[in-house]
């Protein structure tokens, strides 16, 4: 079974802090994704990566950056956290290929105070 | 713009059949996926349709009509454990990418 592990289930940070969310997958997947999930808005793609050190912007990249130094790890960085970044953050991974399913982690519920 | 529309809530009784519709308007279309998410859990993959027609996997089936920009998820013999949110998602780019655009989700409540 694919295992996608997000470092924290719940996280509370203060406005202006730099926040790191970590995601690790154990199935040698090429693709990794970061989403945020808000009520009534579904899942929105922030960034994705199709290889080590490669990244592409998703639909809502503003205020975020990512890092993929190793194949199994994909980090989401909030450069200067703001209250409107309070959300559920979901990481996913998949094999390369258009029909490949994405496998999700359990999510990190981030609160910015 | 890109948009996917699905009902926000559906209610059905145990043992019944329910259909969750999804209409999409995207710049490109290469496939329609369905994901299930239980409250507090991770989304899990259910199905993927790239071509028109019906795909069946056990109690769940998924249908696609590309000419109508429309698909649906059909759940048969509903069980209480099927209570969850269901998301349709469009793959809008070709090639090797499986980047998806997700709908806003349908909350299915199964009643005894």
Contacts between the chains, C-beta under 8 A, distances in Angstrom:
chain1	res1	chain2	res2	distance
A	4	B	42	7.7
A	31	B	97	7.9
A	31	B	98	6.6
A	33	B	99	7.8
A	35	B	102	7.8
A	40	B	8	7.7
A	40	B	104	6.1
A	41	B	104	6.2
A	42	B	4	8.0
A	42	B	87	6.2
A	42	B	102	4.5
A	42	B	103	5.6
A	42	B	104	4.0
A	42	B	105	5.3
A	43	B	43	7.2
A	43	B	87	6.8
A	43	B	89	7.9
A	43	B	102	4.1
A	44	B	102	7.4
A	45	B	99	6.9
A	45	B	100	7.4
A	45	B	101	7.6
A	45	B	102	8.0
A	48	B	99	6.1
A	50	B	96	7.8
A	50	B	97	7.0
A	56	B	99	8.0
A	58	B	99	7.6
A	59	B	101	7.6
A	90	B	42	7.2
A	90	B	43	7.1
A	92	B	43	7.9
A	94	B	98	5.7
A	96	B	96	5.1
A	96	B	98	7.9
A	97	B	96	5.9
A	97	B	98	6.5
A	98	B	30	5.9
A	98	B	31	6.6
A	98	B	50	7.8
A	98	B	91	6.0
A	98	B	94	6.9
A	98	B	95	6.9
A	98	B	96	6.4
A	98	B	97	6.6
A	98	B	98	5.4
A	99	B	31	6.5
A	99	B	48	5.5
A	99	B	50	6.5
A	99	B	98	7.1
A	100	B	98	5.0
A	101	B	33	7.2
A	101	B	45	3.5
A	101	B	48	6.9
A	101	B	98	8.0
A	102	B	35	8.0
A	102	B	43	7.9
A	102	B	45	6.7
A	102	B	98	6.8
A	102	B	100	6.9
A	103	B	45	7.4
A	104	B	42	4.0
A	104	B	43	4.8
A	104	B	44	7.2
A	105	B	42	6.0
A	106	B	41	6.9
A	106	B	42	5.1
A	107	B	42	6.6
